[in-house]
Amino acid sequence: MPTAEVFERKQSELTSLHNLTRLVTQVFDFADLVDSVTSMTLEVVGAKSAWLELIKGRNERGEVIVEVVSLKNITRQEIESIAVNSELSLRQFVIESKRPLVIDDVAADRRTNHLKKLDLAVGSLICVPLLSHGELIGFLHATKEFQYGFDQDDIDVLDNVR
């Protein structure tokens, strides 16, 4: 039997998804739309920070060029620190799999353990692909300060954004 807390969380998720759907169909200002998506991400999954990147193209080496179009509670420098790890790119995993990537323990995972040298309070991280008509157009990221911060409900609700 679900508890009242679980019921309230599901209700909040459904309301947020309804509001997001309404925004996508009614808001024509791109900046407002991406700002709303990152704000709702913080609210719905209880994230510490969130940012949205759109793919702008590829460079001469075939690497994806992204632009951060919205960010909440994180700086561009911190985003670069998280994203940059040459041979173990988080984006590359998501590009190839077109599935959400969850890193439960940022300090212990080989793809992100370079962050423990930095002064970032990131314990767990999620990166969700954004698809349009089956094509990857960007990424939605969120972080929490503690390890194992994202449960299956969080993953499911963010995966529904795409």
C-alpha positions as CSV (number, residue, x, y, z in Angstrom):
1,M,0.0,0.0,0.0
2,P,1.6,3.3,-1.0
3,T,2.3,5.8,1.7
4,A,0.9,9.4,1.6
5,E,4.4,10.6,0.8
6,V,4.7,8.4,-2.3
7,F,1.3,9.5,-3.4
8,E,2.1,13.2,-3.0
9,R,5.3,12.8,-4.9
10,K,3.5,11.1,-7.8
11,Q,0.9,13.8,-7.8
12,S,3.7,16.4,-7.9
13,E,5.4,14.6,-10.8
14,L,2.2,14.4,-12.8
15,T,1.4,18.1,-12.2
16,S,4.9,19.1,-13.3
17,L,4.7,16.9,-16.4
18,H,1.3,18.5,-17.2
19,N,2.7,22.0,-16.7
20,L,5.7,21.1,-18.9
21,T,3.5,19.8,-21.7
22,R,1.4,23.0,-21.5
23,L,4.5,25.1,-21.6
24,V,5.9,23.3,-24.6
25,T,2.7,23.9,-26.5
26,Q,2.0,27.5,-25.3
27,V,5.3,29.2,-24.6
28,F,6.9,30.5,-27.7
29,D,9.8,32.2,-26.0
30,F,12.7,29.7,-26.2
31,A,14.5,31.2,-23.2
32,D,11.4,31.0,-21.0
33,L,10.9,27.4,-22.1
34,V,14.4,26.1,-21.3
35,D,14.4,28.1,-18.0
36,S,11.1,26.4,-17.1
37,V,12.5,22.9,-17.9
38,T,15.6,23.4,-15.7
39,S,13.5,24.9,-12.8
40,M,11.1,22.1,-13.0
41,T,13.9,19.6,-12.9
42,L,15.2,21.0,-9.7
43,E,11.7,20.9,-8.2
44,V,10.5,17.5,-9.4
45,V,13.6,15.4,-8.5
46,G,14.9,17.6,-5.7
47,A,18.2,18.3,-7.5
48,K,20.8,20.7,-6.2
49,S,21.6,21.9,-9.7
50,A,20.4,21.4,-13.3
51,W,21.4,22.5,-16.8
52,L,20.3,22.0,-20.3
53,E,22.6,21.7,-23.3
54,L,21.7,21.7,-27.0
55,I,23.8,20.2,-29.8
56,K,25.0,22.9,-32.1
57,G,26.9,20.6,-34.5
58,R,30.2,18.8,-34.7
59,N,33.8,19.9,-35.0
60,E,36.3,18.7,-37.6
61,R,37.1,15.7,-35.4
62,G,33.4,14.7,-35.3
63,E,33.0,15.6,-31.7
64,V,29.7,17.1,-30.6
65,I,29.6,20.8,-29.9
66,V,27.1,21.8,-27.3
67,E,25.8,25.1,-25.9
68,V,24.5,25.5,-22.4
69,V,21.1,27.2,-22.9
70,S,19.9,27.2,-19.3
71,L,21.5,26.5,-15.9
72,K,20.4,26.6,-12.3
73,N,22.6,26.6,-9.2
74,I,25.8,25.8,-11.1
75,T,28.3,27.9,-13.1
76,R,29.6,27.3,-16.6
77,Q,33.0,26.6,-15.2
78,E,31.6,23.9,-13.0
79,I,29.7,22.4,-15.9
80,E,33.0,22.2,-17.9
81,S,34.7,20.5,-15.0
82,I,32.0,17.9,-14.9
83,A,31.8,17.4,-18.6
84,V,35.5,17.3,-19.5
85,N,37.2,14.0,-19.1
86,S,38.7,13.2,-22.5
87,E,38.4,9.4,-23.0
88,L,35.4,8.9,-20.7
89,S,32.9,11.4,-22.0
90,L,29.5,11.2,-20.3
91,R,27.9,12.8,-23.3
92,Q,29.5,10.2,-25.6
93,F,27.8,7.4,-23.6
94,V,24.4,9.1,-23.9
95,I,25.0,9.8,-27.6
96,E,25.7,6.2,-28.3
97,S,23.0,4.7,-26.1
98,K,20.3,7.4,-26.3
99,R,19.5,6.4,-22.7
100,P,19.8,8.3,-19.4
101,L,23.1,7.9,-17.6
102,V,23.0,7.8,-13.8
103,I,26.2,8.1,-11.8
104,D,25.3,7.1,-8.3
105,D,28.7,7.9,-6.7
106,V,30.6,10.6,-8.5
107,A,33.8,10.3,-6.4
108,A,34.0,6.5,-7.0
109,D,33.0,6.3,-10.7
110,R,36.0,6.3,-13.1
111,R,34.2,8.7,-15.5
112,T,33.8,11.4,-12.8
113,N,36.4,10.6,-10.1
114,H,38.4,13.6,-11.4
115,L,35.8,15.8,-9.7
116,K,37.0,14.8,-6.2
117,K,40.0,17.0,-6.8
118,L,37.8,20.0,-7.3
119,D,35.7,21.7,-4.7
120,L,32.3,20.6,-6.1
121,A,29.6,19.3,-3.9
122,V,28.3,16.6,-6.3
123,G,27.5,13.2,-5.0
124,S,25.3,11.9,-7.8
125,L,24.6,12.9,-11.4
126,I,22.1,12.2,-14.1
127,C,22.3,13.0,-17.8
128,V,19.2,12.5,-19.9
129,P,19.2,12.6,-23.7
130,L,16.7,15.1,-25.3
131,L,15.3,13.6,-28.5
132,S,13.2,15.2,-31.3
133,H,11.7,12.8,-33.8
134,G,14.3,10.2,-32.8
135,E,17.2,12.6,-33.3
136,L,19.4,13.6,-30.3
137,I,19.2,17.4,-29.9
138,G,20.7,17.9,-26.4
139,F,21.1,16.8,-22.8
140,L,19.4,17.6,-19.5
141,H,21.7,17.2,-16.5
142,A,21.0,17.3,-12.8
143,T,23.1,16.8,-9.7
144,K,22.5,16.0,-6.0
145,E,24.9,16.6,-3.2
146,F,24.8,13.0,-1.9
147,Q,25.5,9.6,-3.4
148,Y,22.7,7.5,-4.8
149,G,20.5,10.5,-4.9
150,F,18.4,9.6,-8.0
151,D,15.9,6.8,-7.6
152,Q,14.0,5.0,-10.4
153,D,11.1,7.5,-10.1
154,D,13.5,10.4,-10.7
155,I,15.0,8.7,-13.8
156,D,11.5,7.9,-15.1
157,V,10.2,11.4,-14.7
158,L,13.3,13.0,-16.4
159,D,13.3,10.4,-19.1
160,N,9.7,11.5,-19.9
161,V,10.9,15.0,-20.6
162,R,12.4,13.8,-23.8
